[in-house]
Amino acid sequence: MTHSFPRAIGLRLFALLLTCAVGWHLPARAAAPARPTPQQQAMLDELEQRTFRWFWDSADPTTGLVPDHYPGESFSSIAAVGFGLTAYGIGAERGYVTRDQAAERTLATLRFFHRAPQNASEDDAAGYRGFFYHFLDMKTGRRFDRSIELSSVDTTLLLGGVLFAQSYYDRDTPREQEIRRLADAIYRAVDWPWMQARPPLISMGWTPGGQFIPADWKGYDEGMLVYVLALGSPTHPVGCDAWKAWLSTNDRTWGTFHGQTFLNFAPLFGHQYSHAWIDFRGIRDDWNRAHDLDYFENSRRAAYAQRSYAIANPGGWTGYGANVWGLTASNGPGDVAIGSGAQRREFHGYTARGAGLDYVSDDGTIAPTAAGGSIAFAPEIAIPALAEMKRRYGKTIYDRYGFVDAFNPSFHARTALRTGRLAPELGWVDTVQLGIDQGPIVLMIENWRSGFVWNVMKENPYIRKGLRRAGFTGGWLEQAAATP
């Protein structure tokens, strides 16, 4: 697999350029979740363990760097590292590895990031001002190449795992004490106000050659966690006006799409990433209070809207239905146009597929993480979807690390592929998993099963501070944190 424009920036700008599509109406509220069958529960147990194993097997045990994609040679994704650090705690709790093994891998990772060079050079740094480059070389730990940005959102996803480690490893042992100390130091080093090129908004990134990227996190998206962590910083916090500025355009995408009235963001990853670490059930900011729902309910409606979109299947793509659905950022067969006139079909490689009021980008490529990462929001539709995709296509799309990143039953062209392969019995099938798509699967399965990641993060003082400064009240946020 090759990389082109940095993902965090390219996908967001892609989203801003696309137009909207409006669907038909159904009641917003869903039926009460049904209990999974024993067969479905067994499937989820296996999927969680296999997805965990992807992080455990793919990471460099010396540096802790996690590849962007695996199997195969790859650069490291710092966002995948954040998901990995959290997955190790899940593995320890589930008995996939021991707590000592998880702590050892976590400590190696934190030592690497704490010691990694931070400077303004083009080639001899892992980061600058406490932020880190989106992609790092797996061997050297430095910026992968000069096209890669110092990424505010990918640093944030890394920090999600760092702060999880700070709160999870709470024992009075030398190893766990060092984990807490290094995690705190890494978070405290991030200079959030410096990233406010156009205050009070936070820029998407910076490069030594191009300086600040001319785009900011604004409007409902995965940038939610960026602002929570920037507000919670004990050393370099942003002002409370930053959250209000981020919220200021929300009403532009508030509306009804395929039967659900919610705050739209077309790809499902925007409804999953921040929620993987923060339990938004029952806590509300000013925008929530004005619209009488919390962000968790909003994400549940987003999952239902995507399922309804797949049932309607306006593009006529093969395989779509009540239990085969899910558009999000993922790999794809490549930038290929097939046919002409009314029969013309356009396909894409890695892109932010999605369906919502903000835009529709759909080329028939399904990413299992869209359903898997939504399991905590809507298990009654996500679990049957995972089960059906495995039943129908499992011999081709399911391997020792769980679901491959994506598949497309509508693509059968014999042409150069960006990634993956053609399977005669199915169509295009990826041959790798992506860390940023594996992460939501394992974290959200565990949150659905036990609330584990959410409960750990509820004890983190920086998360609590960031939420309060953003104006959140109610629910668990009003309860005192447990005494260490």
HELIX and SHEET records of a PDB file:
HELIX    1   1 ARG A    7  LEU A   17  1                                  11    
HELIX    2   2 PRO A   38  SER A   58  1                                  21    
HELIX    3   3 ILE A   78  ARG A   94  1                                  17    
HELIX    4   4 ARG A   99  ARG A  115  1                                  17    
HELIX    5   5 SER A  152  TYR A  168  1                                  17    
HELIX    6   6 PRO A  174  ARG A  188  1                                  15    
HELIX    7   7 PRO A  193  MET A  195  5                                   3    
HELIX    8   8 MET A  224  GLY A  232  1                                   9    
HELIX    9   9 ASP A  241  LEU A  247  1                                   7    
HELIX   10  10 ASN A  250  THR A  253  5                                   4    
HELIX   11  11 LEU A  268  HIS A  271  5                                   4    
HELIX   12  12 TYR A  273  TRP A  277  1                                   5    
HELIX   13  13 ASP A  286  HIS A  291  1                                   6    
HELIX   14  14 TYR A  295  ALA A  312  1                                  18    
HELIX   15  15 GLY A  341  GLN A  343  5                                   3    
HELIX   16  16 PRO A  368  GLY A  372  1                                   5    
HELIX   17  17 PRO A  379  ILE A  397  1                                  19    
HELIX   18  18 GLY A  435  SER A  450  1                                  16    
HELIX   19  19 PHE A  452  LYS A  458  1                                   7    
HELIX   20  20 PRO A  461  ARG A  469  1                                   9    
HELIX   21  21 GLY A  475  GLU A  478  5                                   4    
SHEET    1   A 2 HIS A  69  TYR A  70  0                                        
SHEET    2   A 2 GLN A 433  LEU A 434 -1                                        
SHEET    1   B 2 SER A  76  SER A  77  0                                        
SHEET    2   B 2 PHE A 135  LEU A 136 -1                                        
SHEET    1   C 2 GLY A 127  TYR A 128  0                                        
SHEET    2   C 2 PHE A 131  PHE A 132 -1                                        
SHEET    1   D 3 LEU A 150  SER A 151  0                                        
SHEET    2   D 3 GLY A 205  THR A 207 -1                                        
SHEET    3   D 3 GLN A 211  PHE A 212 -1                                        
SHEET    1   E 2 ILE A 202  SER A 203  0                                        
SHEET    2   E 2 ASP A 216  TRP A 217 -1                                        
SHEET    1   F 2 TRP A 254  PHE A 257  0                                        
SHEET    2   F 2 GLN A 260  LEU A 263 -1                                        
SHEET    1   G 2 ALA A 329  SER A 330  0                                        
SHEET    2   G 2 THR A 351  ALA A 352 -1                                        
SHEET    1   H 2 VAL A 336  ILE A 338  0                                        
SHEET    2   H 2 ARG A 345  PHE A 347 -1                                        
SHEET    1   I 2 GLY A 354  ALA A 355  0                                        
SHEET    2   I 2 VAL A 360  SER A 361 -1                                        
SHEET    1   J 2 TYR A 398  ASP A 399  0                                        
SHEET    2   J 2 GLY A 402  PHE A 403 -1                                        
SHEET    1   K 3 PHE A 407  ASN A 408  0                                        
SHEET    2   K 3 GLY A 427  VAL A 429 -1                                        
SHEET    3   K 3 ARG A 421  ALA A 423 -1                                        
END                                                                             
